Amino acid sequence: MGRLRSHHVSDEELSLLIDGQLDAEKRRRVEAHLRTCAQCRRAYEDMRATVLLLRQAPRAVPPRAFTLTEADVMRPSRRHSRPLWLRWATGLVALALVLVVALDVFIATAPHEFGPEIVSQAPQATNVLSASPSPAVRGMAPRVAVVAPTPQKEVSVQEKRALAPVVPQEASSPSSPPPPPRYDLFKWLEVGLVGMLGVLILLHLVWRS
Amino acid sequence: MPSPNMRDESELIRAAKQGDVAAFNELVLRYQQQAYNVAYRLLGDADWAADATQDAFLKAYQRLHQLRGSTFRPWLLRIVTNTCYDLLRHRARRPAQSLEATDDDQDPDHLPRWQSDVETPEEAAMRHEIGHAVQEGLLHLPPEYRAVVVLSDVEGLSYEEISRSLGIPVGTVKSRLSRGRARLRDYLRAHHPELLPSSYRH
């Protein structure tokens, strides 16, 4: 029904009129319009009646007194009382994890700037193609797609078997060239951050109860 | 000259801030009816309203140090409305629309006791019917409009008091109030036309 009474009086003006909050000039204009326009007059009278109905509605009586006891005052508020530091810590750790993973992937997929690292990453990458899924695969899938076609493939075929046991573990294997510190660092960072995040999530759940 | 009640109130607040729970409870007794009525009208359920009111007074006690200079009522009602907003967001919404179909007798927990005025039984019944219709309509409003309508037309607060209670500018109070009233009017036209004058004429 017509709230869009464009040449007419708006609901806001009607509402202000009911409350006596229109300045003299506007009030005269609105009242003049109401005298001639049946539609707006109905809208005004119904709105005014609505306000009166609200005023007439019975008042709800409290079922008891809401006074506080000494116990209420001692007990900390139970609702959503997870401390701020916990929320901040969780947020920061999650953010750090995302950044580390992103950086890890970025470096892996930008072979021109980071030559040596990619060479030793390639074997593990191709290894993933044949190996069964392991936790380490999680961060490596993107690298596989990009790195596989590199010329270092001959090297990778030899390394493949030697590296098979290495992939599921994060530690460096004696039979492969030691992974460069940066690669290792990322793995450790990721594992560490995931661990911290897990602990913080557990704390969140504990605090909820 | 300041009314005795106002002087009392600032003394009560001062004492309560220093940990005098009895002084705070004096304030509770003075404002609990209003707080509970607002909560009930915002939530549409007597039990939820009781929880929200108790929660609000507890929070008010804990946050007394934040009350500086401003009067108690708008500040308290701000806590009440925010507590009700939180409750609406967090609890699985029981279909409030079930209030339409429900009899007083069938769902006693969701209905509060009503303040009885000096009136005939017929007048009381009429007022209760109006109260139900109005409550249904209120529950169909978005919470922000509902809060303004309840504070203005059920509790009689001024625009400035509502502005302070809800932490919104007076202009926003005016627009939300007008939209809330218009929507409520349209709801009543559709569902309870007998309550409005436009139905008596043609």
HADDOCK unambig.tbl for C-alpha pairs under 7 A between the chains (distance, minus, plus):
assign (segid A and resid 11 and name CA) (segid B and resid 178 and name CA) 5.99 0.50 0.50
assign (segid A and resid 11 and name CA) (segid B and resid 182 and name CA) 6.60 0.50 0.50
assign (segid A and resid 12 and name CA) (segid B and resid 175 and name CA) 6.29 0.50 0.50
assign (segid A and resid 12 and name CA) (segid B and resid 178 and name CA) 4.92 0.50 0.50
assign (segid A and resid 15 and name CA) (segid B and resid 178 and name CA) 5.22 0.50 0.50
assign (segid A and resid 42 and name CA) (segid B and resid 198 and name CA) 5.89 0.50 0.50
assign (segid A and resid 45 and name CA) (segid B and resid 197 and name CA) 6.82 0.50 0.50
assign (segid A and resid 46 and name CA) (segid B and resid 185 and name CA) 6.34 0.50 0.50
assign (segid A and resid 46 and name CA) (segid B and resid 196 and name CA) 5.71 0.50 0.50
assign (segid A and resid 46 and name CA) (segid B and resid 197 and name CA) 6.15 0.50 0.50
assign (segid A and resid 46 and name CA) (segid B and resid 198 and name CA) 6.46 0.50 0.50
assign (segid A and resid 47 and name CA) (segid B and resid 181 and name CA) 6.52 0.50 0.50
assign (segid A and resid 47 and name CA) (segid B and resid 182 and name CA) 6.45 0.50 0.50
assign (segid A and resid 47 and name CA) (segid B and resid 185 and name CA) 5.67 0.50 0.50
assign (segid A and resid 49 and name CA) (segid B and resid 196 and name CA) 6.27 0.50 0.50
assign (segid A and resid 50 and name CA) (segid B and resid 185 and name CA) 5.81 0.50 0.50
assign (segid A and resid 51 and name CA) (segid B and resid 153 and name CA) 6.17 0.50 0.50
assign (segid A and resid 53 and name CA) (segid B and resid 130 and name CA) 6.72 0.50 0.50
assign (segid A and resid 54 and name CA) (segid B and resid 134 and name CA) 6.58 0.50 0.50
assign (segid A and resid 54 and name CA) (segid B and resid 153 and name CA) 5.82 0.50 0.50
assign (segid A and resid 54 and name CA) (segid B and resid 154 and name CA) 5.63 0.50 0.50
assign (segid A and resid 55 and name CA) (segid B and resid 153 and name CA) 5.73 0.50 0.50
assign (segid A and resid 55 and name CA) (segid B and resid 154 and name CA) 5.25 0.50 0.50
assign (segid A and resid 56 and name CA) (segid B and resid 127 and name CA) 6.81 0.50 0.50
assign (segid A and resid 57 and name CA) (segid B and resid 127 and name CA) 6.19 0.50 0.50
assign (segid A and resid 57 and name CA) (segid B and resid 130 and name CA) 6.27 0.50 0.50
assign (segid A and resid 57 and name CA) (segid B and resid 131 and name CA) 4.47 0.50 0.50
assign (segid A and resid 58 and name CA) (segid B and resid 114 and name CA) 6.24 0.50 0.50
assign (segid A and resid 58 and name CA) (segid B and resid 115 and name CA) 6.49 0.50 0.50
assign (segid A and resid 58 and name CA) (segid B and resid 127 and name CA) 6.51 0.50 0.50
assign (segid A and resid 58 and name CA) (segid B and resid 128 and name CA) 6.60 0.50 0.50
assign (segid A and resid 58 and name CA) (segid B and resid 131 and name CA) 6.10 0.50 0.50
assign (segid A and resid 59 and name CA) (segid B and resid 37 and name CA) 6.18 0.50 0.50
assign (segid A and resid 59 and name CA) (segid B and resid 114 and name CA) 5.73 0.50 0.50
assign (segid A and resid 59 and name CA) (segid B and resid 115 and name CA) 5.46 0.50 0.50
assign (segid A and resid 60 and name CA) (segid B and resid 37 and name CA) 5.12 0.50 0.50
assign (segid A and resid 60 and name CA) (segid B and resid 112 and name CA) 5.68 0.50 0.50
assign (segid A and resid 60 and name CA) (segid B and resid 113 and name CA) 5.82 0.50 0.50
assign (segid A and resid 60 and name CA) (segid B and resid 114 and name CA) 4.75 0.50 0.50
assign (segid A and resid 60 and name CA) (segid B and resid 115 and name CA) 6.14 0.50 0.50
assign (segid A and resid 61 and name CA) (segid B and resid 33 and name CA) 6.24 0.50 0.50
assign (segid A and resid 61 and name CA) (segid B and resid 112 and name CA) 6.48 0.50 0.50
assign (segid A and resid 61 and name CA) (segid B and resid 113 and name CA) 5.28 0.50 0.50
assign (segid A and resid 61 and name CA) (segid B and resid 114 and name CA) 5.40 0.50 0.50
assign (segid A and resid 61 and name CA) (segid B and resid 115 and name CA) 5.74 0.50 0.50
assign (segid A and resid 62 and name CA) (segid B and resid 33 and name CA) 6.03 0.50 0.50
assign (segid A and resid 62 and name CA) (segid B and resid 36 and name CA) 5.97 0.50 0.50
assign (segid A and resid 66 and name CA) (segid B and resid 28 and name CA) 6.68 0.50 0.50
assign (segid A and resid 66 and name CA) (segid B and resid 32 and name CA) 6.84 0.50 0.50
assign (segid A and resid 66 and name CA) (segid B and resid 54 and name CA) 5.62 0.50 0.50
assign (segid A and resid 67 and name CA) (segid B and resid 25 and name CA) 5.12 0.50 0.50
assign (segid A and resid 67 and name CA) (segid B and resid 28 and name CA) 5.90 0.50 0.50
assign (segid A and resid 68 and name CA) (segid B and resid 25 and name CA) 6.47 0.50 0.50
